[in-house]
Amino acid sequence: MEGLERFLVESPFFKGMKKEYLELLAGCASIVRFDAGEFILL
C-alpha cells in the first residue's frame, strides 16, 4: 500500500472499509494544504 491509500487506512474515519473501496477513494483523492482562514468551498 502506498500513497494516499496508506493515509486512508490509518484514519479512524475509514476503519473497516473494504480494500477495494479504499483503493477507489485513494484514486480520487489528492493531498492539498490550506492556510488558516482560507475558504475551500463557496
N, C-alpha and C positions, 0 to 999 in steps of 0.2 A: 504494500500500500504506500503510495507516495502522494505528494502534493496536497491539494485541498481535502481529499478523502481522509487523510490522516487527521486533520483538524475536526472533521465532522464526526469521526469515530470516537475521538477523545472528548467531545462535547456531551454533557449530560442530557442536553435537549434531544439529541438523536440516539440516545442509548436504546439498544434493542432493535433499531431499524435494520431491515434486511440489507445485505451487502449490495444486491442489485439496485436498490433504491438509493443507497449512499453513492454508488458509482454514477447513477443518473444525475443526482443532485450536484455532485462534485463537478460533473461535466458542464453544468450550467452556471457554476459559481466562479467568482474571482476575488482575489484579496485586494481590498481598497481601504485606504486610510482617510479619515475625515478629521478636520480641525474642530476644536471645541466651538460650539455655536454655529457651525456650518449647516445650512439646510441641505438635506439629501433628497427630499421629496416635496414638491409643492403641489 
